[in-house]
Amino acid sequence: MESESLRHRMVDRLIADHKSQGRTLRPEVEAALRRVPRELYAPGVAVEEAYENTAIVTKRRDGEGLSSVSAPFLIAEMLGQAVEALDGLEGRHVLEIGSGGYNASLLAELVGSTGSVTTVDIDPEVTGRAATCLAAAGYRRVTVVCADAEHPLAPGRRFDLIIVTAGAWDIPPAWRDQLTDDGVLVVPLRTFGLTRSWALRRAGRALVSQSHRQCGFVSVQGDGAHRMRYVDVADGVHLRLDENQQLDAALVADLLSQPGHQAWAGLDLPPRTVLADLDLWLATRLSGEGSQFVVLTAQQAAVESGLVAPSWRFATPAALETGALVYRSALRWRDRRFDLGAIAHGPDREAAAGRMVAPMRAWVEAGGPPPVLRVFPAQTPDGELPDGTVLDKRHSRLVLTFTPTPEQKGTA
Ligand SMILES: C[S@@+](CC[C@H](N)C(=O)[O-])C[C@H]1O[C@@H](n2cnc3c(N)ncnc32)[C@H](O)[C@@H]1O
């Protein structure tokens, strides 16, 4: 009884959160969440804790989370993306990458008796626990496999939906090739150091985004692992670099100790404006000749001491230029509306801060366009890529644009 009432309370909260963001929790996702007891997938965790809206870390190495039962809000968002993109999951064949059992049992509810769910994890400890928990909860039809999902599971096997529940840096060919012709891949993918859960529909050799959500996940391990690196710029302040980025740490070492310059975009935005899309827009505008886009992270103490005033201390868009470090600053509120700004340090601070607020204004003037992501195989020649910002990974060429296209269905 306690489990049931806690579960309903958790779902009621998820519905309210969706509403406050102007979205609706899909009724079939709601029904599945109301049915599956989350505590059965987190043995040893108090039942109250099992229904908190956070991830439950089940395995760590050197302080870093390797496996977890994902947070309910994230699971609800990603299942919602999948259900929307495929217009329901009943009878569908689904591959989940990254096991735990909870999400697999929700998927089993969604596909029903005519569909199938296979879940794969690289870690035998995780698959062992998932298989035990799924059996104990009565989801015996879910197939649990231990393998590195970078590679195809079984030759010729295809799925209507592949849902990845670990943070990826690239899209290996196996994920596209295992999709049915118009199958959907839902994947938390890092572009420019910023992770979004993208729902991508297969279109021949390419994938085209249908929707995206801001998110964070434990990283993919195995052959597709890509480490992020952190460079210290001051006590408790770091720049997060993607594996392929080079940075001379000596050049940035004392930039933050130099005076800062704050610039404002001069905007008057309503409280509900979602800024995650702006951050990707900035990434595409601030990468190039003489400017390297990076992500700034800061500890609470560094913010409280006034050393930095970032927009979001866990991931703030920033750029490193010759003679300046510039980042998106905390919002300025007036009469329940807000303005966007940038702070720059270094000899060229005034111009650098101006160079960051200009694209902020441009994004708002363009109506706050959402990003569209297209994924092509790595060997695709330049001439065959659409216009947009190209990001080359090991297996794929990603193209980001900010104009919705006719093939883009659903919300972005
Ligand atoms: C956040 S957990 C999965 C959560 C789970 N889906 C749930 O129901 O809550 C991420 C999992 O991805 C797994 N993983 C990471 N890299 C992988 C890979 N290359 N192939 C398969 N599994 C992988 C990790 O071992 C970890 O257990």
The ligand as a Tripos MOL2 file, in Angstrom:
@<TRIPOS>MOLECULE
LIG
   27    29     1     0     0
SMALL
NO_CHARGES

@<TRIPOS>ATOM
      1 C1         21.9660    4.7560  -16.2910 C.3       1 LIG1
      2 S1         22.3650    3.0530  -16.3650 S.3       1 LIG1
      3 C2         20.9610    2.3070  -17.1050 C.3       1 LIG1
      4 C3         19.6610    2.5570  -16.3830 C.3       1 LIG1
      5 C4         18.5620    1.6190  -16.7230 C.3       1 LIG1
      6 N1         18.1590    1.6700  -18.1140 N.3       1 LIG1
      7 C5         17.3350    1.7860  -15.8480 C.2       1 LIG1
      8 O1         16.3870    1.0450  -16.0790 O.co2     1 LIG1
      9 O2         17.2930    2.6200  -14.9410 O.co2     1 LIG1
     10 C6         23.5320    2.9980  -17.6770 C.3       1 LIG1
     11 C7         24.0540    1.6110  -17.9840 C.3       1 LIG1
     12 O3         24.7020    1.6410  -19.2440 O.3       1 LIG1
     13 C8         25.6340    0.5880  -19.2400 C.3       1 LIG1
     14 N2         26.5620    0.7500  -20.3680 N.ar      1 LIG1
     15 C9         27.5410    1.6650  -20.5070 C.ar      1 LIG1
     16 N3         28.1960    1.4710  -21.6660 N.ar      1 LIG1
     17 C10        27.6120    0.4210  -22.2900 C.ar      1 LIG1
     18 C11        27.8480   -0.2610  -23.5270 C.ar      1 LIG1
     19 N4         28.8290    0.1140  -24.3460 N.pl3     1 LIG1
     20 N5         27.0510   -1.3090  -23.8460 N.ar      1 LIG1
     21 C12        26.0500   -1.6920  -23.0090 C.ar      1 LIG1
     22 N6         25.8020   -1.1040  -21.8240 N.ar      1 LIG1
     23 C13        26.5650   -0.0450  -21.4670 C.ar      1 LIG1
     24 C14        26.2820    0.7270  -17.8700 C.3       1 LIG1
     25 O4         26.9300   -0.4790  -17.4720 O.3       1 LIG1
     26 C15        25.0910    1.0830  -17.0020 C.3       1 LIG1
     27 O5         24.5870   -0.0190  -16.3110 O.3       1 LIG1
@<TRIPOS>BOND
     1     1     2 1
     2     2     3 1
     3     2    10 1
     4     3     4 1
     5     4     5 1
     6     5     6 1
     7     5     7 1
     8     7     8 2
     9     7     9 1
    10    10    11 1
    11    11    12 1
    12    11    26 1
    13    12    13 1
    14    13    14 1
    15    13    24 1
    16    14    15 ar
    17    14    23 ar
    18    15    16 ar
    19    16    17 ar
    20    17    18 ar
    21    17    23 ar
    22    18    19 1
    23    18    20 ar
    24    20    21 ar
    25    21    22 ar
    26    22    23 ar
    27    24    25 1
    28    24    26 1
    29    26    27 1
@<TRIPOS>SUBSTRUCTURE
     1 LIG1         1 GROUP 0 **** ****
